[in-house]
Amino acid sequence: MTDSRKVMEIIEKISYRIEEEKDYLTMLDQPIGDSDHGINLARGFGAVREKLPTLAGKDIGTILKTTGMTLVSTVGGASGPLYGSAYMKAGMAMAGKQEMSLQDFLAMMKVFVEAVQQRGKAVAEEATMLDAMIPSLAAMEEAAAQGETPGAVLDAGVKAAWAGVEHTKDLVATKGRASYVGERGLGHPDPGATSYSYMLEVVRDSCA
């Protein structure tokens, strides 16, 4: 069980992790995008981190919704609307809740992924962040169905997410800026899939 204070702590850690990986994420974006994924995301999560003190005592839904709204208003490119929508929809799923069970988390992540699918009008196998999100969600749902501990469920999700990142190297992008370079994008991992995998890693490590 995770409470609202823990959720704030995890979001703060995500902001620091994105800041740490900013240059690498931006480097990944250079051959296939606008060379700004890491810079934009770090700016957005920096703004989120500044807002966290004002959210003390709020429910989990409010914390996630505020995170999403902040990302939409501060992150340029595709990642702002995509992650922003995902966090806002996750917030709606957790509205009024002060605590989050594993089942709550999985239901929230389902909404998170669906929000990206709807906003990006994308599906799996198009070399987007969904190629990490969809398999990681499936792996977590399967592990939970088998009665695994929350730690093992999250670990299964992280491993599947990173396998998804690796898989994006073999896909030709059909969505976003990466679609402009066609087959020249082969061999390059998707930056959005990578940033998502970092976020899920932080969740796993924080809840271990």
C-alpha positions as MATLAB code, in Angstrom:
seq = 'MTDSRKVMEIIEKISYRIEEEKDYLTMLDQPIGDSDHGINLARGFGAVREKLPTLAGKDIGTILKTTGMTLVSTVGGASGPLYGSAYMKAGMAMAGKQEMSLQDFLAMMKVFVEAVQQRGKAVAEEATMLDAMIPSLAAMEEAAAQGETPGAVLDAGVKAAWAGVEHTKDLVATKGRASYVGERGLGHPDPGATSYSYMLEVVRDSCA';
ca = [
       0.000    0.000    0.000;
       1.353    3.416   -0.990;
       0.076    6.694    0.445;
      -0.063   10.199   -1.024;
       3.177   11.247    0.688;
       4.977    8.308   -0.934;
       3.532    9.245   -4.342;
       4.951   12.762   -3.956;
       8.320   11.302   -2.998;
       8.287    9.050   -6.096;
       7.409   11.951   -8.414;
      10.234   13.997   -6.906;
      12.640   11.097   -7.520;
      11.374   10.777  -11.099;
      12.124   14.473  -11.638;
      15.708   14.012  -10.423;
      16.174   10.861  -12.538;
      14.978   12.630  -15.686;
      17.344   15.501  -14.878;
      20.228   12.998  -14.517;
      19.387   11.331  -17.841;
      18.552   14.589  -19.658;
      21.618   14.617  -21.899;
      21.305   10.930  -22.791;
      17.595   11.264  -23.646;
      18.369   14.313  -25.784;
      21.181   12.430  -27.534;
      18.745    9.580  -28.338;
      16.394   12.141  -29.877;
      19.030   13.632  -32.196;
      18.961   11.058  -35.034;
      15.173   10.630  -35.064;
      13.467   13.662  -33.457;
      13.909   17.297  -32.512;
      16.916   16.733  -30.218;
      14.955   18.018  -27.238;
      13.237   15.094  -25.471;
      15.506   15.148  -22.424;
      15.712   18.949  -22.208;
      11.930   19.359  -22.469;
      11.088   16.581  -20.030;
      13.632   17.756  -17.458;
      12.194   21.268  -17.625;
       8.689   19.919  -17.127;
       9.548   17.708  -14.184;
      11.590   20.548  -12.682;
       8.389   22.619  -12.702;
       6.505   19.685  -11.160;
       9.110   19.423   -8.386;
       8.647   23.107   -7.546;
       4.886   22.548   -7.170;
       5.121   19.472   -4.917;
       5.299   21.409   -1.599;
       1.900   22.962   -2.397;
       0.389   19.475   -2.724;
       1.167   18.271    0.808;
      -1.905   16.630    2.313;
      -3.703   16.363   -1.041;
      -5.088   13.068   -2.340;
      -3.182   10.961   -4.872;
      -5.537   11.954   -7.688;
      -4.847   15.657   -7.174;
      -1.089   15.069   -7.051;
      -1.093   13.126  -10.332;
      -3.506   15.510  -12.052;
      -1.391   18.524  -11.082;
       1.711   16.711  -12.369;
      -0.011   16.152  -15.713;
      -1.285   19.718  -16.027;
       2.186   21.059  -15.227;
       3.801   18.821  -17.862;
       1.289   19.920  -20.520;
       1.972   23.596  -19.805;
       5.788   23.382  -19.580;
       6.969   20.577  -21.893;
       7.258   21.257  -25.618;
       7.148   18.710  -28.411;
       5.068   15.542  -28.346;
       6.110   14.327  -24.907;
       4.334   17.131  -22.994;
       0.828   16.372  -24.261;
       1.435   12.598  -24.123;
       2.841   12.371  -20.598;
       0.609   15.215  -19.442;
      -2.527   13.407  -20.628;
      -1.309   10.160  -19.071;
      -0.698   11.692  -15.627;
      -3.994   13.610  -15.739;
      -5.990   10.484  -16.634;
      -4.112    8.566  -13.915;
      -5.116   11.321  -11.510;
      -8.755   10.929  -12.495;
      -8.505    7.182  -11.836;
      -7.123    7.879   -8.334;
      -9.450   10.810   -7.508;
     -10.022   11.223   -3.769;
      -7.755    8.319   -2.757;
      -5.152    8.751   -0.017;
      -3.769    5.230   -0.475;
      -2.964    3.055   -3.486;
      -3.005   -0.747   -3.520;
      -1.269   -2.865   -6.171;
      -4.619   -3.333   -7.921;
      -5.170    0.443   -7.839;
      -1.712    0.924   -9.355;
      -2.365   -1.535  -12.188;
      -5.753    0.032  -12.936;
      -4.102    3.452  -12.939;
      -1.329    2.280  -15.286;
      -3.927    0.849  -17.676;
      -5.527    4.302  -17.885;
      -2.043    5.896  -18.177;
      -1.204    3.749  -21.219;
      -4.646    4.190  -22.800;
      -4.268    7.975  -22.513;
      -1.019    7.835  -24.514;
      -2.648    5.584  -27.123;
      -5.591    7.957  -27.523;
      -3.571   11.175  -27.518;
      -0.861    9.839  -29.823;
      -3.291    7.894  -32.022;
      -0.713    5.111  -31.929;
      -0.550    1.374  -31.328;
       2.244   -1.094  -30.542;
       5.029   -1.766  -33.047;
       5.258    1.854  -34.265;
       8.530    2.678  -32.449;
       6.968    4.898  -29.771;
       6.878    4.945  -25.961;
       3.951    2.508  -26.230;
       6.415   -0.212  -27.212;
       7.728   -0.064  -23.644;
       4.419    0.792  -21.946;
       2.176   -1.936  -23.408;
       4.486   -4.909  -22.708;
       5.380   -3.594  -19.250;
       1.704   -3.283  -18.296;
       0.998   -6.797  -19.620;
       3.947   -8.212  -17.667;
       2.794   -6.529  -14.439;
      -0.805   -7.720  -14.872;
       0.410  -11.271  -15.507;
       2.743  -11.255  -12.490;
      -0.051   -9.911  -10.275;
      -2.460  -12.576  -11.562;
       0.101  -15.208  -10.545;
       0.127  -13.810   -7.007;
       3.598  -12.253   -7.125;
       4.620   -9.650   -4.530;
       4.307   -5.948   -5.494;
       8.109   -5.776   -5.796;
       8.179   -8.741   -8.190;
       5.274   -7.265  -10.183;
       7.109   -3.957  -10.616;
      10.347   -5.753  -11.478;
       8.562   -7.721  -14.213;
       7.242   -4.425  -15.570;
      10.664   -2.776  -15.613;
      12.293   -5.747  -17.377;
       9.542   -5.796  -20.015;
       9.813   -2.028  -20.490;
      13.567   -2.190  -21.149;
      13.047   -5.145  -23.514;
      10.523   -2.918  -25.301;
      13.092   -0.115  -25.562;
      15.515   -2.588  -27.153;
      12.785   -3.716  -29.560;
      12.202   -0.151  -30.809;
      15.632   -0.324  -32.463;
      14.165   -2.871  -34.905;
      11.018   -0.890  -35.753;
      10.424    1.737  -38.425;
       8.571    4.658  -36.848;
       5.228    5.621  -38.375;
       4.292    8.304  -35.832;
       5.802   11.631  -34.765;
       9.046   13.231  -35.912;
      10.779    9.855  -36.055;
       8.505    8.832  -38.934;
      10.201   11.476  -41.127;
      13.502    9.580  -41.117;
      11.933    6.211  -42.006;
      14.382    3.332  -42.076;
      17.254    5.622  -41.065;
      15.746    5.390  -37.575;
      16.537    1.685  -37.368;
      19.089    0.881  -34.678;
      18.049    3.823  -32.498;
      16.048    3.219  -29.294;
      12.964    5.394  -28.891;
      13.547    8.281  -26.420;
       9.971    8.173  -25.059;
      10.144    4.435  -24.417;
      13.432    5.085  -22.612;
      12.112    7.902  -20.402;
       9.067    5.791  -19.472;
      11.369    2.922  -18.477;
      13.342    5.278  -16.210;
      10.097    6.399  -14.552;
       8.962    2.835  -13.900;
      12.419    1.982  -12.555;
      12.092    4.801  -10.015;
       8.679    3.465   -8.948;
      10.108   -0.053   -8.477;
      13.191    1.117   -6.588;
      11.139    3.448   -4.359;
       8.704    0.681   -3.433;
      11.299   -2.081   -2.971;
];
